[in-house]
């Protein structure tokens, strides 16, 4: 309901609680039959009383403009009518969300409580975390994609903890026996004969409200994908032990959520191109590497004794490699992942110099082919930029070398 506010109302009540939710309140100026100006508030229910100079009202009306009141500075200003229309639209959206929240408690939980459940050490944008929570609560199959070491598996496991739901973990990229992992194996015992031992996966899918993590799905054997087809299909949701027509099927329990992780990119040479029919069974959440600020913050959370300078330097090294990998002609084939940054920070926290830590945990990922033009040389130059100049191992290059990398 839109309110008409007359000029005779007083300004003292501007601190009304419903109005103070907004810093800016927008009004349209209308003229009644008696020629008096009234204000139409874009925020229904505000019930505010205010005053505004007659000349400003007249100017806004004649120019087809709106008025904006600043609750912090107690000032009025003429603005384009678009501001008023946008405020009306935003209020309609807010009203609709409130109505949906009242009708569906899941909606209310997603938008009012979900973000507060996100662990402090998980740096994930609010929107993607709420999408992850919503997908789990709605029983969706979720696939988390992104570069190695960006926190896909951690996010999935933190979700289980946040929602206090049973968790089952299966690394499909590490098994060469998908049938044994997902269904089970047949054993022969002399005294008992042939016996079937069902897999943990069968127990998992029969556990109500379980979150089942299918890690490294992009590295899984194609047979694993075939077995999972009916399990992941929301219209079927069953697992068949074998192909015999009389074999009973195992239904997926209510509330079970499957979360898969996948590495996507040319540098992941052991991954397989997943079938589109399999991908269509998931909603996709893209995870990105942390930016420099959040990466440094994460390192200091994990290692409180790590000097701020060291955390910032490690984060900057990682950030530089990630920027380089995005170039049209990158000089390295892989970037320093967050997982690798954490290992590097752990070594520095344990008393190793940055140069020493990089030598044992970073350099092995970079090829030495090409001499001074090799990936190893390039990454050493990046590390040297931040290493302690007084350390003898830091003098890796001749300062006059024409091959020095410019940053």
HUTAKA-V807890 format. One record per backbone hydrogen bond with DSSP energy under -1.0 kcal/mol. CO is the residue of the C=O (numbers start at 1). NH is the residue of the N-H. Records with the same first field share a line. If there is no record, write none. Layout:
CO: NH / NH
This chain:
3: 41
5: 39
6: 9
11: 14
13: 16
16: 19 / 20
19: 22
23: 71
25: 69
26: 42
27: 67
28: 40
30: 38
32: 35
36: 32
38: 30
39: 5
40: 28
43: 46
53: 57
54: 58
55: 59
56: 60
57: 61
58: 62
59: 63
60: 65
66: 79
67: 27
68: 77
69: 25
70: 74
75: 70
77: 68
79: 66
80: 83
81: 85
82: 86
83: 87
84: 88
85: 89
86: 90
87: 91
88: 92
89: 93
90: 94
91: 95
92: 96
93: 97
94: 98
95: 99
96: 100
97: 101
98: 102
99: 103
100: 104
104: 108
105: 109
106: 110
107: 111
108: 112
109: 113 / 114
114: 117
115: 118
119: 122
122: 124
125: 129
126: 130
127: 131
128: 132
129: 133
130: 134
131: 135
132: 136
133: 137
134: 138
135: 140
136: 139
141: 283
142: 260
143: 285
144: 262
145: 287
147: 150
151: 155
152: 156
153: 157
154: 158
155: 159
156: 160
157: 161
158: 162
159: 163
160: 165
166: 211
168: 213
170: 172 / 215
171: 174
177: 181
178: 182
179: 183 / 184
183: 199
185: 197
187: 195
189: 193
193: 189
195: 187
197: 185
199: 203
200: 204
201: 205
204: 207
205: 253
207: 210
210: 257
211: 168
212: 259
213: 170
214: 261
215: 172
216: 219
217: 220
218: 272
221: 224 / 225
222: 226
223: 227
224: 228
228: 232
230: 237
233: 236 / 237
237: 252
239: 250
244: 247
250: 239
253: 256
254: 209
257: 212
258: 142
259: 214
260: 144
261: 217
262: 146
265: 268
267: 269
268: 271
275: 279
276: 280
278: 281
279: 282
283: 143
285: 145
291: 295
292: 296
293: 297
294: 298
295: 299
296: 300
297: 301
298: 302
299: 303
303: 306
307: 311
308: 312
309: 313
310: 314
311: 315
312: 316
313: 317
314: 318
315: 319
316: 320
317: 321
318: 322
319: 323
320: 324
321: 325
324: 327
337: 341
338: 342
339: 343
340: 344
341: 345
342: 346
343: 347
344: 348
345: 349
346: 350
347: 352
348: 351
353: 357
354: 358
355: 359
356: 360
357: 361
358: 362 / 363
362: 365
363: 366
367: 376
368: 371
370: 373
371: 374
374: 378
375: 379
376: 380
377: 381
378: 382
379: 383
380: 384
381: 385
383: 386 / 387
388: 391
391: 394
392: 395
394: 396
398: 401
401: 404
